[in-house]
Amino acid sequence: SRTAVNGSMGVKTPMTSLMMSIVVMITVSFGADLLHHLPNALLGSIVITAAMSLVDINTAIKMYGVHHVDFLQLIVASVVTIFLGPVYGILVSLGLSLCVIIY
């Protein structure tokens, strides 16, 4: 979600990541008791809202028009990532890419 926030704010330097890390450490150190009472659904909605800016449907549609195999890789990797987690999503994506290159 920090990547989504950085992208929406137009951040261009790595210094912002350092500053955000410091703010997160301070928040977790001193504000954990305040955040403890927030429901998980609220925290999840914040993450989902931030992640929605990372999804680009127009690029996927263009990809479908240019190369169907790349679009299929996108769909398979996305579904695996959503249902099995990011590690499996990366592994499946790498495997599919290698298969396309070798084939």
N, C-alpha and C positions, 0 to 999 in steps of 0.2 A: 504494500500500500504506500510505502514511502516513495517508490519509483513513480507511482501514479501521481502523487502529490507534486513531486519534483517536475514531472512532465507538464502537468497542468499549470504550474507556476512559471514555466519557461526557464528553469534552472539550467545553467550551462557549465558550471565548474564543480569539481569534486569537493571544494571547500564547504559547500552546502550540506553534503552528506556528513561531514565531520560535525558541523554545527547541529544538524538534526540528531545525530547520535548522542551528542552531549545533552540536548533537550530531552531525548527519550530516557537517558540514564537518570537525569534529575527527576523526571516525572515518575519513573518506576521506583526510584529510591524514596521519594517523599510523598508521592501522590497515590501509591498503591492502595492504601486504605480507602481513599475516596473512590477509586475505580472498582474496588471489590464489590460494591453494592450494585453496579450496573449489570443489567441482565445480559447474558451471552448473545441473545438475539440482537440487542442494540449494537454491541461491539461487532457482530457479524455483518450487520447492515452497513456499518461504516466501512468495513473492509470491502464489501461487495460494491458499494458506491464508488470507492476509489479505484477498484479493479475494472469497473465498466469502461473507464476512459482508456484502458489498455487494449480493449477489443475493437478491431477495425473491420467492420463488415464489408465496406467498400473494397478494401484490398483483397479480401477473400473472394469477392465476386469477380474482380479483375483477374485474380489468379485462376479461377475456374475458366475464364475465357482464354487465357494464355496457354495454360498447361494443366490438363485434367489430373495428371499423376501428382503434381505438387498440391493441388487442391485436396486430393484424396489423402495425402500425407498430413495436411493441415487438419482435416476432420478427424482422422484416426488418432493423431497425437493429442488433439484437444479432448477427445472423448476419454482416452486413456488417462490423461492428466486429471480430468475432472473426477473420474470414478476411482482411480487407483493411486493418484498422488503424483507429485512433480518428478520424483525419481524415476518411476516407471514411464512417465510421459517422455522424459528425456531419453531414456534407454530405447523405447519403441521408436521415437523419432530418429535417433541415430541409426538404429537397425534398418528402418525403412529407407533412409537416405543412402546407406551403404548398398542396399539391395537395388535401388534405382541406379546408382553409379555403376555397379557391377553388371547389372542387366543391360 
